[in-house]
């Protein structure tokens, strides 16, 4: 029986938090579109938030449920590296990436 590395648990917590953030981004977009009818910049930002929020919320939400597949290790790296585009996520995503790249984590996903 394989032992699940602790980083996998933290990865799932991370995915849940990011899914919630992007879900909130979707609601922010709806609010900006409804309230920004007279402000063109707010309206465009609202549309952008409404278009980007749901796919990213789904992508991170799926990271919570998928486990123990060989391709899920790569999916996890992609999600973690995607959050490296924002310096607000650095304190969480950099340590998560360091532990995700350890051999014991990779061997958990590749039996």
C-alpha positions in Angstrom: 0.0 0.0 0.0 1.3 3.4 -1.0 1.5 6.1 1.6 0.0 9.4 0.5 2.5 12.3 0.9 1.4 15.2 3.0 1.9 17.6 0.1 -1.1 15.9 -1.7 -3.4 16.9 1.2 -2.1 20.5 1.1 -2.4 20.5 -2.7 -6.1 19.6 -2.3 -6.6 22.4 0.2 -4.8 24.7 -2.2 -7.1 23.7 -5.1 -10.2 24.2 -2.9 -9.1 27.7 -1.9 -8.2 28.7 -5.5 -11.5 27.3 -6.8 -13.3 29.4 -4.2 -11.3 32.5 -5.2 -12.2 32.0 -8.9 -15.8 31.4 -8.0 -15.8 34.7 -6.1 -14.2 36.3 -9.2 -17.1 35.1 -11.2 -19.6 36.8 -8.9 -17.4 39.9 -8.9 -17.7 39.9 -12.7 -21.5 39.7 -12.5 -21.6 42.6 -10.1 -19.3 44.7 -12.2 -21.3 44.1 -15.4 -24.6 44.9 -13.6 -23.3 48.0 -11.9 -20.8 49.1 -14.5 -23.3 50.0 -17.3 -22.2 53.6 -17.2 -18.5 52.9 -16.7 -16.9 51.2 -19.7 -13.8 50.0 -17.9 -15.8 48.3 -15.1 -18.0 46.7 -17.7 -15.0 45.3 -19.6 -13.3 44.1 -16.4 -16.6 42.4 -15.4 -16.8 40.6 -18.7 -13.2 39.4 -18.3 -13.9 38.2 -14.8 -17.1 36.4 -15.9 -15.2 34.6 -18.7 -12.1 33.6 -16.7 -13.7 32.7 -13.4 -15.7 29.6 -14.2 -13.1 27.7 -16.2 -10.4 28.3 -13.6 -12.8 27.4 -10.8 -13.6 24.1 -12.6 -9.9 23.4 -13.3 -8.9 23.9 -9.6 -12.1 22.1 -8.4 -11.2 19.0 -10.4 -7.8 19.0 -8.7 -9.5 18.2 -5.4 -11.2 15.0 -6.7 -8.6 13.5 -9.0 -6.0 11.4 -7.3 -3.5 8.6 -7.9 -3.5 8.9 -11.7 -0.1 9.2 -13.3 -1.1 12.2 -15.3 -2.4 14.0 -12.2 1.1 14.8 -11.1 1.6 16.9 -14.3 -1.9 18.4 -13.9 -0.9 19.5 -10.4 2.3 21.1 -11.6 0.4 23.0 -14.2 -2.1 24.3 -11.6 0.7 25.2 -9.2 2.7 27.0 -11.9 -0.3 28.8 -13.1 -0.6 30.5 -9.7 3.0 31.6 -9.9 1.8 34.3 -12.2 0.5 36.2 -9.2 2.9 37.3 -6.5 0.0 37.1 -4.0 0.2 33.3 -4.3 4.0 33.0 -3.9 3.9 32.2 -0.2 1.8 29.2 -0.8 2.6 28.1 -4.3 6.5 28.1 -4.1 6.7 25.7 -1.1 3.9 23.6 -2.6 5.9 23.4 -5.8 9.1 22.5 -4.0 7.4 19.6 -2.2 5.5 18.6 -5.3 8.7 18.1 -7.2 10.2 15.7 -4.6 10.8 12.1 -5.8 8.4 10.6 -3.2 5.5 12.7 -4.5 6.2 11.7 -8.1 6.5 8.1 -7.2 3.1 8.2 -5.4 1.5 9.2 -8.8 3.7 6.8 -10.9 3.5 3.3 -9.2 
